[in-house]
Amino acid sequence: MSRRNVPLLNQFRAAPNLLTLMRLFIIPFLIIEILDANYTAAFALFILAGVSDALDGLLARWLSQKTTLGLYMDPIADKLLLSTLFVVFTHVGLMPRYVTVLVFSRDLGILLIATLLFATGTLRDFRPSLFGKLNTFMQIIALLSVLCQKVFAWHHLATMRDGLLQIIAVMAPLSAAQYAWIVIRRMNSQQPTVV
């Protein structure tokens, strides 16, 4: 399925995009369960969101249903899920504020730069770097460790969680700096040579 020739309504009907919409639909219920301290249900919803994230990519390839909508909606759903969890965990006292501020600032900065560059037609390809993917993976593991500690009461998880949060606090600004460097380098390479 070609990304450009598919009408928008049909793109919404594509199986991978339906899974991404389900992930977006899960977020408010996940927030409610955390605020109600029902961590078992929150853990189950987080796992369901993770499974849907893995499946939508597989289905897009298997069913040849890669769409422009999915290209943008999938990373937005991922970032919305992760950023929301950092904020909610901070609100209930399970996440240090400085970590959430660093993560949220990175994501907001990248989103604003990407939106500006896309709107001006400067750059339209925003593939995540390997460092950015590693940063996201560490965030997922850290959030999972917070939930696991509440659900299973594994005390040794506290040490792992604290270590992961310190790593994220370092990686978030480094990842943002790398992203800015990549954007500046790509913009400079697109500028015509002045004779």
N, C-alpha and C positions, 0 to 999 in steps of 0.2 A: 504494500500500500504506500503510495507516494505521499509524502507529507504535505506537498503544496496543493494537490488537486482534490483533497477530501473536504467537503463542506463541514463547517464548524459543528453543526448538530450531529453529523455522523461521527465526528471525532469524539464527542461526548459519549457516544454509544459504544465506542471501542472498549473491549474488555479491560485492557490495562488502565485506561482512564477512569473506568468505573471503580476499579480498585483504589486508585488515587483519590477519587471523590469519597470513597468509604473511609479512607485514612483521615481525610479532612473532617468527616462526619464524626469520627471517633473522638477527636480532640476535646470538644466541650464535655463529653461524658467522662473522659479521663480526668479532666480538671475537677469535675464535681466529686468523683470518687476520692481524689487526693485531698480535697478540701474537707470531705467528710471522714477522712482518715480510714477509708476502706481500701487499704493498700493491696489486698489480694485481688480485688476487682480491677484496680488500677494496673497492677502487674499483668493481669490477663489481657487488658485492653492494649497495653504497651506492646506485648508480644504479638497480638493480633495486628497492630499497626506495622510492626516489623516484618511479619509474614507477608502482609499485603504489599509492602515496599519491595520485598524480594520477588514476589510473584508478578508484579506489574512489569518489571523489566524483562523477566523471562517470557511472559506472554507476548509482550511487544515484539520480541525476536521470533518466537515460535509461530505466532499467528501473522507475522509481517504487518503489525498494526502500530508501527512507529508514526506518531502524529506530531504536528507542530504544537498542538495543545498539550500533549503529554510531555513534550520537551521542556515546556515552561512550568506546567502545573506540578510535575513530580518534584523538582527541587524546591518549589515554593511550599508544597505540603510538608516535605522533610524539614525545612527550616522553621516553618510555623510550629510543627510538632515539638521540635527540640527546644526552640527559644521559649515557647510557652511553658514547657516543663521546667526549664531553668527558673523562670519567673515564679511559677507556682511553688516549686520546691523552696525557693528563697522566702516566699511569703509564709510558708508553714514552718520555717526554721530548719530545713534539711539541707540547705545549700548556702555557702558563704556568699554574701552580697558581692564581694569583689569579683568572684568568678563569673557570676551572672552579668555584671556590668561589662566585663571584658568580652564575654561571648556575645552579648547582645550588641555591644558597640561594633564589634567586628562584622557581624551579620548585617546590621543596619547600614554601616559604611559601604560594604560591598554591594548591598541592594541599591543604595542611592547612586553609587558610581555606575553600576550596570544599567540602571534605569536611565540615567542622564546620557550615557554613551549610546544606548540603544535608541533613545528618543531623537538624538541628534544625528543618528546614522553613522557615528564614528566607528563603533565596533558592534557587531551583532553576534559574535561567537564567544560565549562565556563558559567554556568547559572548565570544570574544577581541576586544579593542579593536584599532583600526588600528595603534596603536603596538606592541601585543603581537604582531600578525602581522608587522610590520616587524622586530621583534626576532628572531622565529623565522626569518624569511627570511635575516637577516644571519648567524645561527648556521649555517644550512645552507650558505651561501656560504663561510663561514670553514672549516667542516669539509671541504667540497669542495676548497678551496684547499690545505688540509694534505695531503689525499690526492693531489691533482694534482701537488703539488711532489715527493712521493715517487715517483709513477709516471712522470711525464714529465721530472723533473729540470729544470723551468723555474725558473731562479734568480730571475727578476723576480717570481715568485709569492710569494717570501718577504716582499717589501715590502708587497704587497697583503694577504697573510695577517696581517702584524703590524698593519697599519692596521685591518683588520677586527676583530681581537681587541681593539684599544684601543676601537673603537666599541662592541663588545659589552660591554666592561667598564663603559662609561658607561650604555649602554641598559638593561642588566639591572636595576640598582637603580631607574632611572627608571621602567621598565615596571612593576616591583613596586609602586612608590609610586603610579603612576597606577591600577593595579588596586585597591589599597587605598582610594584616594579614590573610585573608582566604586562599590565595595561599600558604603562608609560613606554615600555620597550616596543610593544606592538603598535602604539600610536606613532612613535617616531619612525618605525619602519614603513608606515603607510604614507608619510609625508613625502611629497615630491622633492626631488633634489633641485636645489636652486643653482642655476648656472651663472 
